[in-house]
């Protein structure tokens, strides 16, 4: 009996000790889960029993965070454009500038003092000039050979008329056609002095020299003669690439032999300049 009372006393003491410890910590006892296998054996005569307890724990932690930042500005709005265009022109589209040489051919129209003894013919022309880059003003030296036809009434006893014109001109390129709408098209004007050589020309004399308006052979012979004069005209150009330029021009070339009406020449030439 004394043993039983002792056992109950010990058990009560242990229970009170455990409760006081838990109260002191302010928590409740946690349940402990075994993390390894503990073999338990029970021995009895003639047999051995083994018990395995396995505990598996699976933990899945998934965290998804969504965030949206919105910035709202109020007040006046200022819009700015910073645009830089870099354009590289292909070499074959480079416009012509600088020294150039040109060749052309076309028709020739005589009038004035030589309009009665000659009819239209043909002409050739060669140009040598310079068009400075960035400047509308240039220089040009032009040589031309014209061969008008003989008027039928005055064709007997003479050869085919020939006229050689050598002119030194100022050339003015008109820049207002060098826009984005007409990038390859241009206009120009030329004018200057002329030196004219001619032969077999029938020229009408002035009224002070004779009362007749019938053309006569100049100085009555078939030799070459020369006279100073002037020229003025203009034309249009079209750049066709690789520093080549197509041109079409018309010029009036005049000279004034003494005692005769002033001869007027009008060559209309189509040609190409190479820069």
C-alpha positions in Angstrom: 0.0 0.0 0.0 2.8 2.3 0.9 4.4 1.6 -2.6 1.2 2.5 -4.4 0.9 5.8 -2.6 4.5 6.6 -3.4 4.0 6.0 -7.1 1.0 8.3 -7.2 3.0 11.0 -5.4 5.8 10.8 -7.8 3.4 10.9 -10.8 1.7 13.9 -9.4 4.9 15.7 -8.7 6.1 15.1 -12.3 2.8 16.3 -13.7 2.9 19.5 -11.6 6.5 20.1 -12.7 5.7 19.8 -16.4 2.7 22.2 -16.1 4.8 24.8 -14.3 7.4 24.7 -16.9 4.9 25.1 -19.7 3.3 28.0 -17.9 6.6 29.7 -17.4 7.4 29.5 -21.1 3.9 30.8 -22.1 3.5 28.2 -24.8 1.9 24.9 -25.2 3.9 21.7 -25.7 4.6 21.0 -29.4 4.0 17.7 -31.0 7.2 16.1 -32.0 7.3 14.1 -35.2 10.0 11.5 -35.6 12.3 12.1 -38.5 14.0 8.8 -38.7 13.1 5.2 -38.5 13.3 3.6 -35.0 13.3 -0.1 -34.9 11.2 -1.6 -32.0 11.9 -5.2 -31.0 9.9 -7.4 -28.7 11.7 -10.4 -27.5 9.8 -13.4 -26.5 10.8 -17.0 -26.4 11.3 -18.3 -29.9 10.6 -15.1 -32.0 11.8 -11.5 -32.8 9.4 -8.8 -34.1 10.7 -5.6 -35.9 8.4 -2.6 -36.4 9.4 0.3 -38.8 7.6 3.7 -38.6 8.2 6.1 -41.6 7.1 9.7 -41.6 7.2 11.7 -44.9 6.7 15.5 -45.0 6.0 17.6 -48.2 6.2 21.4 -48.2 5.2 23.5 -51.2 5.9 27.2 -51.0 4.5 29.4 -53.9 4.9 33.1 -53.9 3.3 35.4 -56.7 3.9 39.1 -56.6 2.0 41.5 -58.9 3.0 45.2 -59.1 1.7 48.0 -61.3 3.2 51.5 -61.3 1.1 54.3 -62.9 2.5 57.8 -63.6 0.0 60.5 -64.4 1.2 64.0 -65.5 -1.1 67.0 -65.8 -0.4 70.4 -67.3 0.7 71.8 -70.7 2.1 69.4 -73.2 5.3 70.3 -75.2 6.1 68.2 -78.2 9.6 68.3 -79.8 10.9 66.5 -82.8 14.6 65.9 -83.3 15.0 64.6 -86.7 18.3 64.1 -88.6 18.3 62.8 -92.1 21.5 61.5 -93.5 21.3 60.9 -97.2 24.1 59.6 -99.4 23.7 60.3 -103.1 24.8 57.5 -105.4 27.8 58.4 -107.4 25.9 58.1 -110.7 23.4 60.8 -109.5 26.1 63.4 -108.6 25.2 66.7 -110.3 27.9 68.1 -112.6 30.2 70.9 -111.3 33.6 72.1 -112.3 35.4 71.8 -115.7 33.4 70.2 -118.5 33.5 69.4 -122.2 30.4 69.1 -124.4 29.4 68.1 -128.0 26.2 68.8 -129.8 24.5 69.2 -133.1 21.3 70.7 -134.5 19.7 73.0 -136.9 20.8 76.4 -138.2 18.5 79.3 -139.2 19.9 82.3 -141.1 18.0 85.6 -141.1 18.6 89.4 -141.5 21.3 90.2 -144.0 21.9 86.5 -144.8 18.2 85.4 -144.8 17.8 86.2 -148.6 20.7 84.3 -150.0 20.7 81.2 -147.7 18.1 78.8 -146.3 18.2 76.8 -143.0 20.9 74.1 -142.7 22.7 72.2 -139.9 25.3 73.0 -137.3 27.8 71.4 -135.0 29.0 72.7 -131.6 31.7 72.0 -129.0 31.8 73.5 -125.5 34.6 73.9 -123.0 33.7 75.6 -119.7 33.7 75.6 -116.0 30.7 75.6 -113.6 32.0 76.3 -110.1 30.3 74.4 -107.3 28.1 76.6 -105.2 28.2 79.5 -107.6 25.6 80.2 -110.4 28.1 82.1 -112.6 30.5 80.2 -114.9 32.5 80.6 -118.0 32.2 78.9 -121.4 34.2 78.9 -124.7 32.1 77.6 -127.6 33.1 76.7 -131.2 30.5 76.0 -133.9 30.4 75.1 -137.5 27.3 76.0 -139.5 26.4 75.0 -143.1 23.3 76.8 -144.3 21.9 75.7 -147.7 22.0 78.0 -150.8 18.9 79.8 -151.9 18.1 78.3 -155.3 18.1 81.7 -157.1 21.7 82.4 -155.9 23.2 78.9 -156.0 24.9 79.2 -159.4 28.7 79.7 -159.4 29.3 79.3 -155.7 30.1 76.6 -153.2 28.2 75.6 -150.1 28.2 78.5 -147.6 30.1 77.9 -144.3 30.2 79.9 -141.1 32.5 79.3 -138.1 31.6 80.9 -134.8 33.9 81.2 -131.8 32.3 82.7 -128.7 33.5 83.5 -125.2 30.5 83.7 -122.8 29.5 84.2 -119.2 27.1 81.4 -118.2 24.4 82.1 -115.5 22.7 79.1 -114.0 19.3 79.8 -112.6 19.1 78.2 -109.1 15.4 78.4 -108.5 14.8 75.2 -110.5 17.3 73.3 -108.2 14.5 72.2 -105.8 13.3 68.9 -104.6 10.6 68.8 -107.2 13.0 69.3 -110.1 16.3 68.0 -108.7 17.8 67.1 -112.1 16.5 70.0 -114.2 18.1 73.4 -114.7 18.0 76.5 -116.8 20.8 78.8 -117.8 21.6 81.9 -119.9 24.8 82.7 -121.9 26.1 85.8 -123.5 29.3 87.3 -124.7 31.5 88.2 -127.6 31.9 86.4 -130.9 34.4 86.0 -133.7 32.9 84.9 -137.0 34.6 83.4 -140.1 32.6 82.8 -143.2 32.8 82.3 -146.9 30.4 82.0 -149.9 27.8 84.0 -148.1 25.3 86.2 -150.0 24.5 89.2 -147.9 22.0 92.0 -148.5 23.6 95.4 -148.8 22.4 98.5 -146.8 20.3 101.2 -148.5 23.2 103.6 -148.2 25.3 101.4 -150.4 22.8 100.5 -153.0 19.1 100.9 -153.7 18.8 97.2 -154.5 17.7 94.7 -151.8 19.1 91.8 -153.8 21.8 89.8 -151.9 25.3 89.8 -153.3 28.3 87.6 -152.6 30.3 89.3 -149.9 33.2 91.2 -151.5 32.5 89.4 -154.7 34.8 86.4 -154.0 34.8 82.9 -152.3 37.6 83.6 -149.8 37.3 83.3 -146.0 36.4 86.6 -144.2 36.1 87.5 -140.5 34.0 89.8 -138.4 33.5 90.5 -134.7 30.1 90.2 -133.2 28.2 89.1 -130.2 25.9 86.3 -129.0 23.2 85.8 -126.4 20.8 82.9 -125.6 19.8 80.3 -123.1 19.0 76.7 -122.6 17.8 73.9 -120.4 19.8 71.0 -118.8 18.9 67.6 -117.5 21.5 65.6 -115.3 21.5 62.0 -116.6 24.0 60.6 -114.1 27.7 59.8 -113.9 28.4 63.5 -114.3 26.8 63.8 -117.6 24.3 66.5 -118.6 22.0 66.7 -121.5 21.4 70.2 -122.8 19.2 72.0 -125.3 20.0 75.6 -126.2 19.3 78.3 -128.7 21.6 81.4 -129.3 21.4 84.4 -131.5 24.9 85.2 -133.1 25.2 88.5 -134.9 27.9 90.3 -136.8 28.0 93.5 -138.8 30.0 93.7 -142.0 30.4 97.3 -143.2 28.0 98.3 -146.0 25.7 95.2 -145.4 22.7 94.5 -143.3 23.5 92.7 -140.0 23.4 88.9 -140.5 21.6 87.0 -137.8 22.3 83.4 -137.0 20.2 81.1 -134.8 21.7 77.6 -134.1 19.5 75.3 -132.0 21.7 72.6 -130.5 21.0 69.4 -128.6 24.1 67.8 -126.9 25.8 66.3 -123.9 28.3 67.8 -121.4 30.8 65.7 -119.5 32.1 67.0 -116.1 
